[in-house]
Amino acid sequence: MVQTLHCVPFVTLSYVWGEAASHTFEEKTLESESYRVSDDVYLMDKQPIALLEGDLPPTFEDAISFTKRLGERYIWIDAFCIPQDEPDIKAQQISQMDHIYSSSICTIVSLESGVEGGLSGSSPRSPRSVDQYF
């Protein structure tokens, strides 16, 4: 997860929380000082352990991969970008979600009933079947 000092192009993910609604992702504080990713983009000092260990729900993994295939670098996923354990900040961020989504270059939408189903047709786990008739 990164923090920027200026607006950068980003993709958003819209999904159904499902059983993950009560789940919060534990965070780990990085031991080093700020890591500079690029001009005015810095790695945040707290990172979700699941992100660091590559143990993300399939929908998040697929959305991140799809974002890369679009040629974009950043994706906004509310479960990570909104502090779930800080009620005041969470409420403020939720009230701004319309602005967040409308500021993104595009929104990836998952219609699955939770985050475990992945994005149909976008990963080897869930290939899209196409019938061809001649």
C-alpha positions in Angstrom: 0.0 0.0 0.0 1.3 3.4 -0.9 0.6 7.0 0.0 0.9 9.7 -2.7 1.5 13.4 -2.4 -0.4 14.1 -5.6 -3.2 12.4 -7.6 -2.1 9.4 -9.6 -4.2 7.3 -12.0 -5.8 4.3 -10.2 -8.4 1.6 -10.6 -11.1 0.8 -8.1 -12.6 -2.6 -7.1 -16.3 -2.9 -6.4 -17.3 -6.2 -4.8 -19.6 -7.9 -2.3 -17.9 -8.4 1.1 -19.8 -11.6 1.8 -18.4 -13.4 4.8 -15.4 -11.1 4.7 -17.6 -8.3 6.1 -16.6 -9.2 9.6 -13.0 -9.9 8.6 -10.3 -7.3 9.1 -6.8 -7.8 7.7 -4.1 -7.7 10.3 -1.4 -5.1 9.7 2.3 -5.2 10.2 4.4 -2.1 10.8 7.5 -2.1 8.6 10.7 -1.7 10.6 12.5 0.7 8.2 11.8 4.4 7.5 9.6 5.5 4.6 10.3 3.7 1.4 10.2 5.8 -1.7 8.4 4.0 -4.6 8.7 6.9 -7.1 8.4 10.7 -7.2 6.0 11.6 -4.4 4.8 8.0 -3.9 5.8 6.3 -0.6 5.2 2.9 0.9 3.0 3.2 3.9 4.6 2.1 7.2 1.6 -0.3 8.0 0.9 -3.0 5.5 -1.7 -5.8 5.5 0.0 -9.1 6.4 -2.0 -10.9 3.7 -0.7 -8.5 1.1 2.9 -8.9 2.3 2.6 -12.7 2.3 0.7 -13.0 -0.9 -2.3 -14.5 0.9 -5.1 -12.4 -0.6 -8.7 -13.5 -1.3 -9.0 -14.6 -5.0 -11.1 -11.6 -6.0 -8.4 -9.2 -4.8 -5.6 -11.2 -6.5 -7.5 -11.3 -9.7 -8.3 -7.5 -9.5 -4.6 -6.7 -8.9 -3.5 -8.9 -11.8 -6.2 -7.4 -14.1 -5.1 -3.9 -13.1 -1.5 -4.8 -14.2 -2.9 -6.1 -17.5 -4.6 -2.8 -18.0 -1.2 -1.2 -17.7 -2.1 0.5 -14.5 0.0 0.5 -11.3 -2.5 1.4 -8.5 -5.8 -0.1 -7.3 -8.0 1.0 -4.5 -9.6 -1.8 -2.5 -11.7 -0.5 0.4 -10.8 -3.4 2.7 -7.2 -2.2 2.6 -7.5 1.5 1.9 -10.1 2.3 4.6 -8.9 1.7 8.1 -11.5 -0.8 9.3 -10.5 -0.5 13.0 -10.7 3.3 13.2 -14.5 4.2 13.2 -14.1 8.0 12.7 -11.8 7.6 9.7 -13.8 4.7 8.3 -17.1 6.8 8.5 -15.3 9.8 6.8 -13.9 7.6 4.0 -17.2 5.8 3.4 -18.9 9.1 3.0 -16.3 9.9 0.3 -16.6 6.7 -1.7 -18.6 8.3 -4.5 -15.7 10.7 -5.0 -13.1 7.9 -4.9 -14.9 5.7 -7.5 -15.6 8.6 -9.8 -12.0 9.7 -9.6 -10.7 6.3 -10.7 -9.9 5.6 -14.4 -12.2 2.6 -14.3 -13.9 0.3 -11.8 -13.6 -3.5 -11.8 -16.9 -5.0 -10.6 -17.2 -8.5 -9.1 -20.7 -9.9 -9.0 -19.7 -12.9 -6.9 -21.3 -13.3 -3.4 -18.0 -12.7 -1.7 -14.3 -12.3 -2.2 -13.4 -16.1 -2.5 -14.9 -16.5 -6.0 -12.4 -14.5 -7.9 -13.2 -12.6 -11.1 -14.9 -14.9 -13.6 -12.9 -15.2 -16.8 -9.9 -13.2 -15.6 -7.8 -15.9 -14.0 -6.8 -19.5 -14.6 -9.0 -20.5 -11.6 -12.2 -19.3 -13.4 -11.7 -19.4 -17.2 -14.5 -18.1 -19.2 -16.1 -20.7 -21.5 -17.2 -19.6 -24.9 -19.2 -21.8 -27.2 -18.4 -21.4 -30.9 -20.9 -22.4 -33.6 -20.2 -22.8 -37.3 
